[in-house]
Amino acid sequence: MTPNLYDHLGLQATGFVAVSKSDMKRANPDFVGPPTCLHEIKIIDEQGRAKTVGKIGEVTFRFPDSAGEY
């Protein structure tokens, strides 16, 4: 993997929410990267409770200029 390759998580309406570099992906292929500036990311369960690191759940995030909801 080239050192200039970046992977990201995001939507058209939000831009990049999390970004990882190739060294991060080599160390942990499932890692999407740390949140970008001013973004808060949580993984929650079906009841809306925060999940612990490494657990599967729904990705939620917020940032200062986001829409309330769609």
N, C-alpha and C positions, 0 to 999 in steps of 0.2 A: 504494500500500500504506500502510495506516495506521501511524503510529509505535508504536502500542500492540499490534501483532501480533507474536506470538512463534511460532517453529517449533521443534520438539523431536524428539529421537530418544530412545526409551526403550521399556520393556516394563512390563507390569503388575507383575511381580515386582521390578523395579529402580527404578521411577520414572524421572524425567528423567535421562538420561545426558549429553546435550548440548543446549544451548539457543542459538538465534540470534534476534536482533532483526531488524526489517524492514530497517534500514540495512545489515546484514550480508548479507541475502538479495538486496537490490538490487545490491550490489557483486559478489556471487558466488552466483548462484541454486542451485548445487549444494552450497553450504556448509551443514552441519548445525549448526555452532556449536562453541564450545570446550567441553571437558568441564566438567560441573558440579563443585562442590566435592567433593574426595576421590575422584573418578572418574579412572581411567586408561584411555585409549582407544588401540588400535592397529589398523592395517589390515595384514592378513597375506596371504601367498600360500598356495598349496595345500600347501607344505611347512612352513608355520608361520613363515616368515621375514617380518620387517617390510617393508612396501612403502614406497616414497618418497611424498612429498606429491603429490597429484594422480593417483595410480595407483589402479586398481580392484582390490579384494580383499575379503576377509571382515573384517567389523567384530568386534573382540573388545574386551572391557572388563572391568575389575574395580574393586571398591570394598570398603571395610573390612567391611561387614556383608552381603556377598553370599553366596549359597549356593555350595558348591564347584562343582557342575555339576548339570545336569538329566538 
